Amino acid sequence: MGELAPCSARRVPSPVCAEFGSLFRYKFDPRWRCGIRDDPYLLCLHRMAGYPCIANNRLCIKKVTRRHTGVSEFGTWKMLKSGASSPTYITTLCTLCLNRASAGKMLTMKTSLWLLLATILWQWCPIGSTELDWWQKTVIYQIYPRSFQDSDGDGVGDLRGIIHRADYVRSVGVGSIWLSPIFKSPMVDFGYDITDYKAIDPLFGTMDDFQELLQVYHELGIKVLLDLVPNHTSDEHPWFQKSVAGIDPYTDYYVWVEAKKGANGTREPPSNWLSTFSGSAWTWNEKRGKYYLHQYQVKQPDLDYRNPKVLDEILDVIRFWLDKGVDGFRVDTAWTFVEDNRWLDEPRSNKSGVPLDDVDSLVHIYTQDQWGSYEVAFAFRALLDEYTRKTNSTKFLTTEAHTSIFFNNLWYGNATVPGSHFPFNFLFLSDVNQSSTAADWAHVINEYYDALPEGAWPNWVIGNHDTHRPATRFGRVFLDCLHFIQFLLPGTCITYNGDEFAMEDTYVRWSETLDPQAKGAGIDRFEEKSRDPERSPLQWNSSTSAGFSTNRTTWLPVNPEYYSFNEAAQSGQTKSHLSVYKSLIPLKLLPVVQEGVLQVWAHGEVLVITRAGREQVEFLTLANIGDFETTVDLYALLPAAKWRVYASSLNCEHLEGDVIYDGALRLRPKAGAVLTNESAAGPGGYLRG
């Protein structure tokens, strides 16, 4: 991709665009067919319309919308940055002008000219003109194999169990599955401690089973992603055994550091770094005569990516599975790939109530978010892009990093050196909870979109195998609303198996705890650290062990409410959490949801999300975050619109298909609804069925 063509080649008269020539020297991505910042013509129109603010290479739409509407809204969602066409911008400015007119304010001649030009441009570049890739339109469905389905009665889920449930996965409507680790492992950390990256652990099945799984899901049109764990291996991996023995070329495959001498000559670890599983991140190896680093469990030594041979090894692993036909990877704990090799002590966080041996007692300025970690991911992406060109089908990469928005966004890379297709967005796991207000939710959402880099595609995660289930964190009564929020926001949705039908955590007492992170915390703090509750077996039906296994004893306890709360029971109901979830899947295929204008704000304790298409808002989502019943006056919120209920939460008194004739939407506490605008979408709106 070269520099932007001269103005005359872009249909812009030289005298008009010469004034702004210095602003146009950006890389041009042809996929951004009508990106404002890359189109001098539209940028000139932007100036003519009276919106001159361009700061930090970003259009300041947020300030503009606040000035004209008086509400905290996001305007264009920065769609210019994620591949959306200019009509998104046109729609927003037209809407703002109309709002200004309806408020009795005079339109300037420049603004009037803008409306005329926008009308002409509209037919030239309609919303939805850019075809999105499969990973942008699908839901990524995480399967935790140990807990999904047991096919052989040993109490542990396996690959044949996942094959058995393929029809269910298809019926839900998701377009891709992500399998947590299935590689050969001693299972100290349940698959995240690997001894052979190119072998299936016998607990899960065989390579033939995996190939059959791949074939079955591909025939159903479902992509298959694997969980890549390149930060560390098991200490039983042959690489580590040879590294301990000093056998080349494995000698420096891991992070080995000399001991530090204490004041009285005693041997001390190189630094005060702490393991995520509590205690020092350094362990002395007598045979090697050095400390090795393990940012996680002591049996999970960190690989040393400063050794180029290590990167070559992992790239070879990626090639192996791509040659098998997998469609991409989720990369585990990417933000800890590389550490500062000065081995300096990290400062104390001084967090209240956190023990000094807990990883949260330090500020991780030397062990996380180092630039070398990003370079590793860039190398992964380069290889995947080779296979994308070879197969003519995108090979997808996503990364896990529990870090700030700033550091998380660096995983995207840039147009020249791309990184992750998107790094997982964990803000709904970390920044909101049951105490959050509607204003809190709006702030978190807007802050995320405001910070997105140019060309970046967003995503929203509400649950995974490392975090308590959303039905537990927010209450099952709020889960439908949470899905409304997740699905009506721009970007890819990620769903953890069981969340689609509102499974809750299972309490696992200390004597049954298996999670090494919980065990490391000890009996007094294991409940705070344990990940076992969200990993309990799926509740399929009311039979033995919830239909997960024929064995009465499973690897983790089944939730005791399985006899009444399970997938089969919900599938048999006219309306259930599962049916509500399924109804949202088709929305991700609509251009207005994919790339329409987004506005998010708090209306009292109601979170409001609107998605606008060509002329007006087509979808309106409202979620009562508060603890009291409320009534929303839709006519006051969005004048001259006729709304029909597309989807409603189980605790909402309005049902699918209801027309809100009086404009009064009544919402019980934690209730919500997705409304469709009949005048925008035609008779019946986007009503399903």
TORFI-738331 format. One record per residue (C-alpha): x, y, z. Coordinates in steps of 0.5 Angstrom, whole numbers, padded with zeros to 4 digits, always signed. Example, Ala and Ser with C-alpha at 12.3 -4.5 7.8 and 13.67 -1.06 7.14 Angstrom:
2
+0025-0009+0016;+0027-0002+0014;
***
This chain:
689
+0000+0000+0000;+0003+0007-0002;+0002+0014+0000;-0005+0017-0002;-0006+0019-0009;-0005+0026-0011;-0011+0030-0010;-0013+0031-0017;-0013+0023-0018;-0018+0023-0012;-0024+0028-0015;-0022+0034-0011;-0020+0041-0015;-0013+0043-0013;-0015+0050-0010;-0020+0046-0005;-0015+0041-0003;-0009+0045-0003;-0010+0048+0004;-0011+0041+0007;-0005+0038+0003;-0001+0037+0009;-0006+0033+0013;-0007+0027+0008;+0000+0024+0008;-0003+0017+0011;-0002+0010+0009;-0008+0009+0005;-0012+0002+0006;-0016+0001+0000;-0021-0003+0004;-0023+0004+0008;-0027+0005+0001;-0029+0012+0004;-0025+0013+0010;-0026+0020+0012;-0018+0021+0014;-0016+0018+0008;-0021+0022+0003;-0019+0030+0002;-0026+0031-0001;-0029+0029+0005;-0025+0032+0010;-0026+0038+0006;-0033+0037+0007;-0032+0036+0014;-0029+0043+0015;-0034+0046+0011;-0039+0043+0015;-0036+0047+0021;-0033+0041+0024;-0025+0043+0024;-0023+0039+0030;-0017+0034+0028;-0013+0032+0034;-0008+0027+0035;-0010+0024+0028;-0017+0023+0030;-0023+0027+0029;-0026+0030+0035;-0033+0027+0034;-0035+0026+0041;-0034+0033+0043;-0038+0035+0037;-0044+0031+0039;-0044+0033+0046;-0044+0041+0043;-0050+0039+0039;-0054+0034+0043;-0053+0036+0050;-0052+0028+0052;-0046+0024+0053;-0046+0020+0046;-0041+0017+0042;-0043+0019+0035;-0040+0015+0030;-0036+0010+0034;-0030+0012+0031;-0033+0008+0025;-0028+0011+0020;-0022+0007+0024;-0025+0000+0023;-0026+0000+0016;-0033+0003+0016;-0035+0007+0010;-0036+0015+0010;-0044+0014+0010;-0043+0013+0017;-0040+0020+0018;-0045+0023+0014;-0051+0020+0018;-0048+0022+0024;-0047+0029+0022;-0054+0030+0018;-0057+0027+0025;-0053+0032+0029;-0056+0038+0024;-0063+0035+0024;-0062+0035+0032;-0060+0042+0031;-0066+0044+0027;-0071+0041+0031;-0068+0044+0037;-0070+0051+0034;-0063+0053+0032;-0061+0056+0026;-0056+0052+0021;-0051+0056+0018;-0050+0056+0010;-0044+0051+0011;-0048+0046+0015;-0054+0047+0009;-0049+0046+0004;-0046+0040+0008;-0053+0037+0008;-0054+0038+0000;-0047+0034-0001;-0048+0029+0004;-0055+0027+0000;-0051+0027-0006;-0045+0022-0003;-0050+0018+0000;-0052+0014-0006;-0045+0013-0008;-0042+0010-0002;-0048+0006+0002;-0047+0003+0009;-0045-0004+0008;-0041-0004+0002;-0035-0007+0005;-0036-0014+0006;-0033-0016+0013;-0029-0022+0014;-0031-0029+0017;-0028-0027+0024;-0032-0020+0024;-0039-0023+0023;-0039-0029+0027;-0039-0031+0034;-0033-0034+0037;-0035-0040+0042;-0030-0042+0047;-0031-0049+0049;-0027-0052+0055;-0026-0059+0053;-0026-0062+0060;-0032-0060+0062;-0036-0060+0055;-0038-0067+0054;-0035-0074+0056;-0036-0079+0051;-0033-0085+0055;-0035-0085+0062;-0029-0083+0065;-0032-0076+0068;-0027-0072+0063;-0030-0068+0057;-0026-0070+0051;-0026-0069+0043;-0031-0074+0041;-0036-0071+0046;-0035-0064+0042;-0036-0068+0036;-0043-0071+0039;-0045-0064+0041;-0044-0061+0034;-0051-0060+0032;-0052-0056+0038;-0047-0052+0037;-0050-0051+0030;-0057-0050+0033;-0054-0044+0037;-0052-0040+0031;-0044-0039+0032;-0039-0039+0027;-0033-0041+0030;-0031-0045+0036;-0024-0044+0040;-0022-0050+0044;-0018-0049+0050;-0012-0053+0050;-0012-0061+0048;-0004-0062+0047;-0001-0067+0051;+0000-0065+0058;+0001-0067+0065;-0005-0063+0067;-0002-0059+0073;-0005-0053+0070;-0010-0057+0066;-0007-0057+0059;-0004-0050+0060;+0003-0054+0062;+0005-0057+0055;+0010-0063+0054;+0008-0064+0047;+0005-0058+0042;+0004-0063+0036;+0000-0069+0040;-0007-0069+0043;-0007-0071+0050;-0010-0078+0051;-0015-0076+0056;-0018-0072+0050;-0017-0077+0045;-0013-0078+0039;-0010-0074+0033;-0015-0078+0029;-0021-0076+0033;-0018-0069+0032;-0018-0069+0025;-0026-0072+0025;-0028-0066+0029;-0025-0061+0024;-0028-0064+0019;-0035-0065+0022;-0035-0057+0024;-0032-0055+0018;-0038-0059+0014;-0043-0055+0018;-0039-0048+0016;-0036-0047+0023;-0029-0045+0024;-0024-0048+0029;-0019-0044+0033;-0014-0047+0038;-0011-0045+0044;-0004-0043+0043;+0000-0043+0050;+0007-0040+0048;+0009-0037+0054;+0012-0043+0058;+0012-0051+0057;+0011-0056+0063;+0018-0057+0066;+0017-0065+0063;+0017-0062+0056;+0024-0065+0053;+0026-0058+0051;+0026-0056+0059;+0030-0063+0061;+0035-0062+0056;+0036-0055+0058;+0037-0057+0065;+0042-0062+0063;+0046-0056+0058;+0045-0060+0052;+0045-0055+0046;+0041-0052+0043;+0036-0052+0048;+0041-0049+0054;+0038-0042+0053;+0031-0044+0051;+0029-0042+0058;+0030-0036+0062;+0036-0038+0067;+0039-0033+0071;+0045-0033+0076;+0043-0032+0084;+0044-0026+0087;+0048-0026+0093;+0045-0023+0100;+0048-0019+0105;+0051-0025+0109;+0053-0029+0102;+0047-0033+0102;+0043-0035+0095;+0037-0030+0093;+0033-0030+0087;+0035-0025+0082;+0029-0020+0083;+0023-0020+0088;+0018-0022+0082;+0012-0026+0084;+0008-0032+0081;+0001-0031+0079;+0000-0037+0083;+0003-0034+0089;+0010-0034+0092;+0017-0032+0088;+0017-0033+0080;+0024-0036+0081;+0026-0043+0083;+0033-0046+0084;+0035-0052+0080;+0041-0055+0083;+0043-0059+0077;+0043-0053+0072;+0046-0048+0078;+0041-0043+0076;+0034-0040+0078;+0029-0041+0072;+0023-0036+0071;+0016-0038+0072;+0011-0033+0072;+0006-0038+0073;+0006-0045+0077;+0013-0047+0079;+0012-0053+0074;+0011-0048+0068;+0018-0045+0066;+0018-0039+0062;+0021-0040+0055;+0026-0034+0053;+0024-0031+0046;+0031-0027+0046;+0033-0034+0043;+0031-0034+0036;+0031-0041+0036;+0025-0041+0041;+0021-0037+0036;+0023-0041+0031;+0020-0047+0035;+0013-0044+0036;+0013-0042+0029;+0014-0049+0027;+0008-0051+0032;+0004-0046+0028;+0005-0049+0022;+0004-0056+0024;-0003-0054+0026;-0005-0050+0020;-0003-0055+0016;-0008-0060+0019;-0013-0055+0017;-0014-0050+0023;-0017-0043+0022;-0013-0040+0027;-0011-0039+0035;-0012-0035+0041;-0006-0034+0044;-0005-0035+0052;-0002-0030+0056;+0001-0026+0051;+0003-0020+0055;+0008-0024+0059;+0012-0027+0053;+0019-0022+0054;+0021-0019+0061;+0026-0014+0062;+0033-0017+0063;+0036-0013+0068;+0032-0017+0073;+0030-0011+0077;+0026-0011+0083;+0018-0009+0081;+0015-0003+0086;+0010-0005+0091;+0003-0003+0089;+0001-0002+0096;-0006-0005+0095;-0010-0006+0101;-0011-0013+0104;-0006-0016+0099;-0001-0021+0102;+0006-0019+0100;+0007-0026+0096;+0001-0025+0092;+0002-0022+0085;-0002-0016+0086;+0002-0014+0091;+0007-0011+0085;+0007-0006+0080;+0009-0010+0074;+0013-0006+0070;+0019-0011+0068;+0015-0017+0067;+0009-0015+0063;+0007-0011+0057;+0015-0011+0054;+0016-0009+0047;+0019-0015+0046;+0012-0019+0047;+0009-0015+0042;+0014-0017+0037;+0013-0024+0038;+0006-0024+0036;+0008-0020+0030;+0012-0026+0028;+0006-0030+0029;+0001-0026+0025;+0006-0026+0019;+0006-0033+0019;-0001-0034+0019;-0002-0028+0013;+0002-0033+0009;-0003-0038+0010;-0008-0034+0009;-0005-0032+0002;-0004-0039+0001;-0011-0042+0003;-0015-0036+0001;-0018-0036+0007;-0016-0032+0013;-0012-0035+0019;-0014-0031+0025;-0010-0029+0031;-0013-0026+0038;-0009-0025+0044;-0010-0025+0051;-0007-0019+0055;-0010-0017+0062;-0007-0010+0062;-0009-0003+0060;-0013+0000+0054;-0007+0003+0052;-0002-0003+0052;-0008-0008+0050;-0009-0004+0043;-0001-0004+0042;-0003-0012+0040;-0006-0009+0034;+0000-0007+0031;-0001-0003+0025;-0002-0003+0017;+0005-0004+0016;+0007-0009+0021;+0000-0012+0023;-0001-0016+0030;-0007-0019+0033;-0014-0019+0029;-0016-0016+0035;-0014-0017+0043;-0019-0020+0047;-0023-0014+0051;-0024-0016+0058;-0027-0009+0060;-0034-0012+0062;-0030-0017+0066;-0026-0012+0070;-0029-0005+0070;-0036-0006+0071;-0040-0010+0076;-0046-0011+0080;-0045-0004+0083;-0044+0000+0077;-0049+0005+0074;-0051+0006+0067;-0047+0012+0067;-0041+0007+0069;-0043+0003+0063;-0043+0008+0058;-0036+0011+0060;-0033+0004+0060;-0036+0003+0053;-0035+0010+0050;-0028+0010+0053;-0026+0003+0049;-0029+0006+0042;-0025+0012+0043;-0018+0009+0044;-0019+0004+0038;-0013+0005+0034;-0014+0007+0026;-0017+0001+0023;-0018-0003+0029;-0024-0008+0030;-0027-0009+0037;-0030-0014+0041;-0033-0016+0047;-0032-0022+0052;-0037-0023+0058;-0034-0029+0060;-0029-0035+0060;-0025-0040+0064;-0021-0036+0068;-0027-0031+0071;-0033-0033+0075;-0039-0033+0070;-0043-0027+0068;-0050-0030+0071;-0046-0030+0078;-0042-0024+0077;-0048-0020+0075;-0054-0024+0077;-0058-0029+0072;-0063-0024+0072;-0059-0019+0068;-0056-0024+0063;-0061-0022+0058;-0059-0015+0058;-0052-0017+0058;-0052-0020+0052;-0057-0015+0049;-0051-0010+0050;-0046-0015+0048;-0049-0016+0041;-0052-0009+0039;-0045-0006+0040;-0040-0006+0034;-0035-0012+0034;-0034-0019+0035;-0038-0023+0041;-0034-0028+0045;-0038-0033+0049;-0036-0038+0054;-0040-0045+0053;-0046-0045+0058;-0046-0037+0058;-0051-0038+0053;-0056-0041+0057;-0054-0037+0064;-0050-0043+0067;-0048-0040+0074;-0042-0042+0078;-0041-0048+0082;-0039-0048+0089;-0033-0052+0090;-0030-0053+0097;-0023-0053+0099;-0023-0061+0099;-0025-0061+0092;-0021-0055+0089;-0016-0057+0084;-0014-0050+0081;-0007-0049+0082;-0008-0042+0083;-0013-0043+0088;-0009-0048+0092;-0003-0043+0092;-0007-0038+0095;-0009-0043+0101;-0015-0045+0105;-0016-0038+0107;-0016-0034+0100;-0018-0040+0095;-0025-0038+0094;-0022-0031+0092;-0017-0034+0087;-0021-0041+0085;-0023-0042+0077;-0026-0048+0079;-0033-0046+0080;-0033-0043+0072;-0030-0049+0070;-0036-0054+0072;-0039-0059+0067;-0044-0057+0063;-0051-0058+0065;-0054-0061+0059;-0060-0065+0062;-0063-0067+0068;-0060-0074+0067;-0054-0077+0071;-0049-0072+0072;-0053-0067+0068;-0052-0071+0061;-0045-0069+0061;-0042-0076+0063;-0045-0083+0065;-0040-0083+0071;-0043-0080+0077;-0037-0078+0079;-0034-0072+0075;-0027-0068+0075;-0031-0063+0078;-0038-0063+0081;-0044-0061+0077;-0048-0056+0079;-0053-0058+0084;-0059-0055+0080;-0058-0059+0074;-0064-0063+0075;-0068-0056+0074;-0064-0052+0070;-0060-0054+0064;-0060-0054+0056;-0065-0059+0055;-0070-0055+0059;-0069-0049+0056;-0070-0051+0049;-0076-0054+0051;-0079-0047+0053;-0082-0042+0049;-0078-0037+0052;-0071-0038+0055;-0065-0035+0056;-0062-0039+0051;-0068-0037+0046;-0066-0030+0047;-0059-0031+0046;-0060-0035+0039;-0065-0029+0037;-0059-0024+0037;-0054-0028+0033;-0057-0026+0026;-0057-0019+0028;-0049-0019+0027;-0050-0020+0020;-0054-0014+0019;-0050-0008+0016;-0053-0003+0021;-0050-0007+0027;-0044-0009+0023;-0042-0001+0022;-0048+0003+0023;-0047+0009+0027;-0047+0008+0035;-0049+0012+0040;-0049+0010+0048;-0051+0014+0054;-0054+0014+0061;-0062+0016+0061;-0062+0016+0069;-0061+0009+0071;-0062+0006+0064;-0057+0005+0059;-0059+0007+0052;-0055+0004+0046;-0058+0006+0039;-0055+0004+0032;-0057+0008+0026;-0057+0007+0019;-0058+0011+0013;-0063+0016+0015;-0065+0014+0022;-0064+0010+0028;-0066+0003+0027;-0064-0001+0033;-0065+0002+0040;-0063-0002+0046;-0065+0000+0053;-0062-0004+0060;-0065-0002+0067;-0058-0002+0071;-0062+0000+0077;-0065-0003+0082;-0072+0000+0081;-0078+0000+0076;-0078+0005+0071;-0081+0008+0065;-0078+0011+0059;-0081+0016+0054;-0079+0013+0048;-0082+0019+0044;-0078+0024+0048;-0072+0020+0048;-0072+0019+0040;-0078+0023+0037;-0082+0021+0031;-0080+0014+0032;-0085+0008+0032;-0082+0002+0036;-0083-0006+0036;-0080-0010+0041;-0075-0015+0037;-0072-0018+0044;-0074-0017+0051;-0071-0020+0057;-0074-0026+0061;-0076-0021+0067;-0079-0015+0062;-0086-0014+0061;-0086-0013+0054;-0086-0019+0049;-0083-0020+0042;-0087-0017+0037;-0090-0012+0042;-0091-0005+0039;-0090+0001+0044;-0096+0005+0041;-0096+0010+0047;-0088+0010+0047;-0088+0008+0054;-0083+0003+0055;-0084+0000+0062;-0077-0004+0065;-0077-0008+0072;-0070-0008+0075;-0065-0011+0071;-0070-0012+0065;-0068-0009+0058;-0071-0010+0051;-0068-0009+0044;-0073-0005+0040;-0073-0004+0032;-0076+0002+0028;-0081+0000+0024;-0081+0006+0019;-0073+0005+0018;-0074-0003+0017;-0081-0003+0014;-0087-0007+0017;-0085-0011+0022;-0078-0008+0023;-0073-0013+0024;-0078-0018+0027;-0075-0025+0027;-0079-0031+0025;
***
